[in-house]
Amino acid sequence: MVTTAGEIAIWRRCYRDKQTGERWLLLDDALGLEPHRRLSPQLRSHAIAWATETSYRRAASLLHACVPEVSAMAIWEEPHLAKRETAQEAVVTDAEMTRKVEAAAS
């Protein structure tokens, strides 16, 4: 994981439910880490802010001055992942509203 203090390595164990086969990382759940994310939440917010104001390469060079482990590709991913998460939240909200309307109509 890359933070504002630099890159840190986190060793964690993957657990699997024998009945369902579902896998999860308890440490990720405890720390609130999201899957497939390299940047810390604070660094991610900086990356998204700079990526919306300038090019991904320029945003990466700005972050690279503080944290050398940040690439232009990492900057490119953050706004796209944030947009996808926002769209998924909107779908969940729409589904909840549909259920409320259907329940009120019955």
C-alpha positions in Angstrom: 0.0 0.0 0.0 1.2 3.5 -0.8 0.6 6.2 1.8 1.6 9.8 2.1 4.5 8.5 4.2 5.6 6.1 1.5 5.1 2.5 0.5 4.3 0.0 3.2 4.1 -3.8 2.9 1.2 -5.5 4.7 1.4 -9.3 5.1 -2.0 -10.8 5.6 -3.6 -14.2 5.6 -6.5 -15.2 3.3 -9.3 -17.2 5.0 -11.7 -19.5 3.2 -15.1 -20.7 4.4 -15.1 -24.5 3.9 -18.8 -24.6 3.3 -19.3 -21.8 0.8 -15.8 -21.5 -0.6 -15.9 -17.7 0.0 -12.6 -16.0 0.7 -11.8 -12.9 2.7 -9.0 -11.1 4.4 -9.7 -10.3 8.0 -7.0 -7.6 8.3 -8.5 -5.8 5.3 -11.9 -5.8 6.9 -10.5 -4.6 10.3 -8.5 -1.8 8.6 -11.3 -0.9 6.1 -9.0 -1.6 3.1 -10.7 -2.0 -0.2 -9.7 -4.8 -2.6 -7.3 -4.1 -5.4 -6.5 -0.6 -4.1 -2.8 0.4 -3.8 -3.3 4.0 -2.6 -4.3 4.9 1.0 -7.6 6.8 1.3 -5.8 10.1 1.9 -3.4 9.7 -1.0 -6.4 8.5 -3.1 -8.2 11.8 -2.4 -5.2 13.8 -3.5 -4.8 11.7 -6.6 -8.4 12.2 -7.6 -8.3 15.9 -6.9 -5.2 16.5 -9.0 -6.3 14.1 -11.8 -9.5 16.2 -12.2 -7.5 19.4 -12.4 -4.7 18.3 -14.7 -3.4 15.4 -16.8 -2.8 12.0 -15.2 0.9 12.2 -16.0 1.1 15.7 -14.4 -0.8 14.5 -11.3 1.5 11.5 -11.0 4.6 13.8 -11.2 3.1 16.0 -8.5 2.5 13.0 -6.2 5.8 11.4 -7.3 7.6 14.4 -5.7 6.1 13.4 -2.4 5.7 9.7 -2.8 8.0 8.1 -5.4 5.9 4.9 -5.7 3.0 6.5 -7.5 2.6 6.0 -11.2 0.5 7.7 -13.8 -1.5 4.5 -14.2 -2.3 4.5 -10.4 -3.6 8.1 -10.8 -5.7 7.1 -13.9 -7.3 4.2 -12.0 -8.6 6.2 -9.0 -11.1 8.5 -10.7 -12.4 5.6 -12.7 -12.8 3.4 -9.6 -14.5 6.2 -7.7 -16.9 6.7 -10.6 -17.7 3.0 -10.7 -18.3 2.9 -7.0 -20.6 5.9 -7.2 -22.6 4.3 -10.0 -22.9 1.1 -7.9 -24.2 3.1 -4.9 -26.8 4.8 -7.1 -28.0 1.4 -8.3 -28.4 0.2 -4.7 -30.2 3.4 -3.8 -32.6 3.0 -6.8 -33.3 -0.6 -5.8 -34.1 0.5 -2.2 -36.4 3.2 -3.4 -38.2 0.7 -5.7 -38.7 -1.6 -2.8 -40.1 1.2 -0.6 -42.5 2.3 -3.4 -43.7 -1.3 -4.0 -44.2 -1.8 -0.2 -46.2 1.4 0.1 -48.4 0.4 -2.9 -49.2 -3.0 -1.4 
